[in-house]
Every structure is written in structure tokens, then in C-alpha cells.
């Protein structure tokens, strides 16, 4: 993990430098509020700080047996493939299944298949995640979410 954290931290630090550089070329503020460069600038700064924390943690951490290779083993690759496959299916079914049903099934899939949780915990987390996303996006922000033929 030490090598992986170091490589990832350096990559994200370079990316944050690019984001900050590009954001400085945008308008930082307007007459009545922040301009187009405000959010990217601060996201770049936050990414830079978090990248530095990751690099510092990797440098200060002692090396152990798991640090032989920065790449995931067979189990890690299988988990990544499961997540990406579920995400692809989630994307394809969004218009057909609707936001509520699709999100519930996707989170349940992640909890049961990828994380191997018990059914009560899987259903609880899938329900709470779906309800929380629905409340934030539909109720609070007023965004119209995809619906299925049954209206949800």
C-alpha cells in the first residue's frame, strides 16, 4: 500500500496543479458572486492538500510485506470488475428501471455481492442510501429523476 499511496498521491498532486493552473485562467468572481473559476480553484487546492497528506503518510509509514507490488492481487481485480460491471448495468438500466429502483438494486448489489454483507444490513443500507439521494436531489434540489413505467 505504501507504493500505491505514493504513486497515487504524486499523480493527484500533478492533477491538482493542472486544475489550479486552469482555474486561475477563469474568472474568479463576478459582480454578484463567484465566477466560473471559483469552484475549480478551490477543488484543486483541496485536492492538492489531500494529495500532500497521502504522500506524507506514505513516506512516513513503515514498509511491510504487503508493499511488494502497488497493484491489486487477484481478489482486488475481481472486486474492481464486479463494481465496474454493476456500474455499467446501473447506467444502462437508469431510464428503464427508474432512479429509485435502480439505485436500490445497485447499492444492494454492491453490499451483497462485492462487500458480502448479510441481507438485513444490505437492505437497510440500500434503503437509506436511496432515500437519502432521493431527498437531496429530488426534494431539496428539485431535480427531476428518471422514472420507470410504474412512476417511481
N, C-alpha and C positions, 0 to 999 in steps of 0.2 A: 504493500500500500504506500510505502514511502516514495518509491519511484513514481508510481501513478499519480500521487498527490503533487509531487514536484513538477512532473510534466504538465499536468492539468493546470496547476497554478500559474506556471510560466505562460502557457498558451492563453489562458484567460486574462493574464496581465497584458499581454500583447494586444489581445482583442479589446480590452478596455481602453488602452492607449489610442487605438484606431477610433473607437466610438467617441472618446473625448475630443480627439482632433476634428472629427467630422462635425460634432455638435458645436464646437467653437465657431465653425463657419456659418452656422444658422443664427437666426435672430433670437437672442436670449430673452428679450422682453418686448412687450407691446405697450401701448398706451394704457389699456385696461387690464393687463395681466401678463402672464408668462407667454413667451413666444414659442416657436417651433423647436428651438434649441434647448429649452429649459429642461424637459424631461430626459432627453438623451444624455445631456451633460451630467445630470445627477445620477442617472443609471450607470453611466460609465465610471463615475467617481466611486459609487458603491461597489461596482464590480471590481475596481482596482483595489479597494480596501480589502474586500473579501479574498481576492486573489493573493494579496500580500500575506494575509493571515494563513491561508492554506500553504503557501510556500514556506513561511516561517515555521509553521507546525511540522511540515515535512522535514525541514533542515534540523530542527531541534529534537525530533523523535529518534529513538534508537532503532537500529535495523534489527529485524527479527527474521525468522525462517520464511515467512510469507512474502518477503520482499525480493524474492528471486526474479520474478517477472512482473512488469507493470500491467500485463494483460490478464483478463479473467480466464479461469480454467473452464473445463467442460460444463460444469454446473452453472457457472455465470453466463456463459454464452447461451445455454438453453433458456435461462431465465430472461435474457435480453430478447431472444427470438419470440418467446411467449408474449412478452409485453408488446413488442412491435406488431406481432400478428393480431393481438387483441385491439391495439390502437388502429390498425388498418381496418379491421372489421367494424370498429366503433365509428370510424369515419364514413365507411360505405353505407352503414345502416342508419345514419342520423336522420335522413329525410324520410325513410320508410318507417322506422320504429318510433321516431319522435324523441325529443330530448330526455324526458323523464324516464321512459322505459329503457332507452339505450344507455343512459348514464348509470342507471341502477344495475343493469346487466353487466356493463363494463367494469364497474367497481367490484361487483360480486365476483366476476371472473378473476380480476387481479387478486382479490383477497383469498379466494378458494384455490385457484389453480397455481398462481405464482407464489403467494405467501403461505398457502396451506393452512389457513385458519379454520376453526370449527364453524359449523353452519350458523349458530346463534350470533357469533361475532361478525361473521361475513354479512349476514342480513342487516344487522344493526349498523355497521359502518357504511354499507351500500345505501341504506335508507337515509342516514344522517348526511352523507355526502351529497346525495341527490337533492334532498330537501334544502340543504344549505346553499347549493349552487342555484337552485330554483328561486329561493328567496332573494339572493344577492342580484342575480341577473334579471329575473322577470319582475319581481315585486319592487325591489329598491331602485334598480336602474331602468326599469320599463322596457327591457329588450324583448322583442318577440322571439320566442324559441320555437324550433321545429316541432310540429305535432304529428301524431300518427292518425290513421283513419278513425280512431275512437276519440280523438280530441285531446289526448294527453301525450 
